[in-house]
Amino acid sequence: MDINLLRGVITVVTFIVFVGIVVWAWSGRNRARFEEAARLPFEQD
């Protein structure tokens, strides 16, 4: 296996993981949990 082929494969896999994280973060199912986490610093104990 050539090192340049390995670098290309790693680049493609990293890009796919990045796109997966973006899709997960913008998913509507996680909105309530993210909204709750965003309000945590402003809540009084």
Sine and cosine of phi, psi and omega as CSV:
sin_phi,cos_phi,sin_psi,cos_psi,sin_omega,cos_omega
0.00,0.00,0.78,-0.63,0.00,-1.00
-0.97,0.23,0.57,-0.82,-0.03,-1.00
-0.89,0.45,-0.56,0.83,0.01,-1.00
-0.93,0.36,-0.57,0.82,0.08,-1.00
-0.91,0.40,-0.67,0.75,0.04,-1.00
-0.88,0.47,-0.68,0.73,0.04,-1.00
-0.89,0.46,-0.65,0.76,0.03,-1.00
-0.90,0.44,-0.68,0.73,0.02,-1.00
-0.90,0.44,-0.69,0.72,0.01,-1.00
-0.90,0.45,-0.64,0.77,0.03,-1.00
-0.89,0.46,-0.70,0.71,-0.01,-1.00
-0.91,0.41,-0.69,0.73,0.01,-1.00
-0.89,0.45,-0.67,0.74,0.02,-1.00
-0.89,0.45,-0.65,0.76,0.03,-1.00
-0.90,0.43,-0.66,0.75,0.03,-1.00
-0.90,0.44,-0.65,0.76,0.05,-1.00
-0.90,0.44,-0.67,0.74,0.03,-1.00
-0.87,0.50,-0.74,0.68,0.01,-1.00
-0.89,0.46,-0.62,0.78,0.05,-1.00
-0.89,0.46,-0.66,0.75,0.03,-1.00
-0.91,0.41,-0.66,0.76,0.02,-1.00
-0.90,0.45,-0.70,0.72,0.02,-1.00
-0.89,0.46,-0.67,0.74,0.02,-1.00
-0.89,0.45,-0.68,0.73,-0.04,-1.00
-0.92,0.38,-0.56,0.83,-0.02,-1.00
-1.00,-0.06,0.10,0.99,0.01,-1.00
-0.92,0.38,0.64,-0.77,0.00,-1.00
-0.92,0.40,-0.43,0.91,-0.01,-1.00
-0.91,0.41,-0.47,0.88,-0.06,-1.00
-1.00,-0.06,-0.04,1.00,-0.10,-0.99
-0.85,0.53,-0.74,0.68,-0.04,-1.00
-0.89,0.46,-0.67,0.75,0.00,-1.00
-0.92,0.40,-0.64,0.77,0.02,-1.00
-0.94,0.34,-0.60,0.80,0.04,-1.00
-0.90,0.44,-0.67,0.74,0.03,-1.00
-0.89,0.45,-0.68,0.73,0.01,-1.00
-0.91,0.41,-0.55,0.84,0.00,-1.00
-0.94,0.34,-0.47,0.88,0.00,-1.00
-1.00,0.09,-0.22,0.98,-0.06,-1.00
-0.81,0.58,-0.70,0.72,-0.03,-1.00
-0.91,0.42,-0.35,0.94,-0.08,-1.00
-0.99,-0.12,-0.12,0.99,-0.03,-1.00
-0.98,0.18,0.60,-0.80,0.04,-1.00
-1.00,0.02,0.61,-0.79,0.05,-1.00
-0.99,0.14,0.00,0.00,0.00,0.00
